[in-house]
Amino acid sequence: MENKICLECGERIQGRSDKKFCSDYCRNTYNNRVNKDSKNLIRNTNNRLRKNYKILSGLNTKGKTKIVRNTLNNHNFDFTLFTSIYTTKTGNVYYYVYDQGYLPLENDYFLLIKRE
């Protein structure tokens, strides 16, 4: 019988020959540590998307609202994060954060809309 050691804590493993960890705790700890960077990126991106969504839905209470860029800037809206883009037949480009969208207009105005 082969003496295997736990990848996380270094303790001797008993049981099946293909086990890599001595316990669920060590398995979870090891996997959380290995995936920490990618999980942090995803968590931070989701938090920023959630913030953008709250900003848009808070400013667009009627389903369709026209505002100036400074209003979004004052709320720290992140224009680099959105979930989808929709281009109309006329070439207008709507940016969406889930069901809340915005259309850049002339003179630093934006049309906020909610997709039904």
C-alpha positions as CSV (number, residue, x, y, z in Angstrom):
1,M,0.0,0.0,0.0
2,E,1.3,3.4,-1.0
3,N,1.7,6.2,1.7
4,K,-0.1,9.2,0.2
5,I,-0.1,12.6,1.9
6,C,-2.7,15.3,1.8
7,L,-2.0,18.0,-0.8
8,E,-3.1,20.7,1.7
9,C,-1.9,19.7,5.2
10,G,0.6,17.0,4.5
11,E,-1.1,14.4,6.8
12,R,-1.2,10.8,5.8
13,I,-4.3,9.8,3.8
14,Q,-6.3,6.7,4.7
15,G,-8.9,5.2,2.5
16,R,-9.2,5.0,-1.3
17,S,-6.0,4.9,-3.3
18,D,-7.1,7.8,-5.5
19,K,-7.8,10.3,-2.6
20,K,-5.7,13.5,-2.7
21,F,-7.0,15.0,0.6
22,C,-7.5,13.8,4.1
23,S,-10.8,15.6,4.6
24,D,-13.4,17.8,3.0
25,Y,-12.0,20.8,4.9
26,C,-8.5,20.3,3.3
27,R,-10.0,19.8,-0.2
28,N,-12.1,23.0,0.1
29,T,-9.2,25.0,1.5
30,Y,-6.8,23.8,-1.2
31,N,-9.3,24.5,-4.0
32,N,-10.2,28.0,-2.6
33,R,-6.5,28.9,-2.4
34,V,-5.8,27.6,-5.9
35,N,-8.8,29.5,-7.5
36,K,-8.5,32.6,-5.4
37,D,-7.3,35.0,-8.1
38,S,-10.0,34.0,-10.6
39,K,-12.7,34.1,-8.0
40,N,-11.6,37.6,-6.8
41,L,-11.8,38.8,-10.4
42,I,-15.3,37.4,-10.9
43,R,-16.5,38.7,-7.5
44,N,-15.1,42.2,-8.2
45,T,-16.6,42.3,-11.7
46,N,-20.0,41.1,-10.4
47,N,-19.9,43.7,-7.6
48,R,-19.2,46.5,-10.1
49,L,-21.9,45.3,-12.5
50,R,-24.4,45.2,-9.5
51,K,-23.4,48.8,-8.7
52,N,-23.9,49.9,-12.3
53,Y,-27.3,48.2,-12.3
54,K,-28.4,49.9,-9.1
55,I,-27.3,53.3,-10.5
56,L,-29.3,52.8,-13.8
57,S,-32.4,51.5,-12.1
58,G,-32.3,54.2,-9.5
59,L,-32.1,56.9,-12.1
60,N,-34.6,55.3,-14.5
61,T,-37.7,55.0,-12.4
62,K,-40.1,55.5,-15.2
63,G,-38.7,53.1,-17.8
64,K,-37.3,55.8,-20.0
65,T,-35.3,58.8,-18.8
66,K,-32.9,61.3,-20.4
67,I,-30.0,62.4,-18.3
68,V,-26.6,64.1,-18.6
69,R,-23.2,62.3,-18.4
70,N,-22.3,64.1,-15.2
71,T,-25.2,62.5,-13.4
72,L,-23.7,59.1,-14.1
73,N,-20.2,60.3,-13.3
74,N,-21.4,61.6,-10.0
75,H,-22.7,58.2,-9.1
76,N,-19.3,56.6,-10.1
77,F,-20.9,54.7,-13.0
78,D,-18.4,52.5,-14.8
79,F,-18.9,52.8,-18.5
80,T,-16.5,49.9,-19.2
81,L,-18.7,47.3,-17.7
82,F,-22.0,46.1,-19.2
83,T,-23.5,42.7,-20.0
84,S,-24.7,43.2,-23.6
85,I,-24.8,45.5,-26.6
86,Y,-27.7,46.0,-28.9
87,T,-27.3,47.8,-32.3
88,T,-30.5,48.9,-34.0
89,K,-31.1,48.9,-37.8
90,T,-30.4,52.6,-37.8
91,G,-27.0,52.1,-36.1
92,N,-27.9,53.2,-32.6
93,V,-25.9,51.3,-30.0
94,Y,-27.5,50.5,-26.7
95,Y,-25.4,49.2,-23.8
96,Y,-27.2,47.0,-21.2
97,V,-26.5,46.0,-17.7
98,Y,-28.9,43.1,-17.5
99,D,-32.3,44.7,-18.4
100,Q,-31.2,48.3,-17.7
101,G,-29.8,50.0,-20.8
102,Y,-28.4,53.3,-21.9
103,L,-28.0,55.0,-25.3
104,P,-25.3,57.7,-25.7
105,L,-26.9,60.8,-27.3
106,E,-25.5,64.1,-28.5
107,N,-24.1,66.8,-26.1
108,D,-23.2,64.3,-23.4
109,Y,-26.8,63.2,-22.9
110,F,-27.9,59.6,-22.3
111,L,-31.2,57.9,-22.8
112,L,-31.8,55.3,-20.0
113,I,-34.3,52.6,-20.9
114,K,-35.5,49.3,-19.3
115,R,-35.9,46.3,-21.6
116,E,-39.3,44.6,-21.2
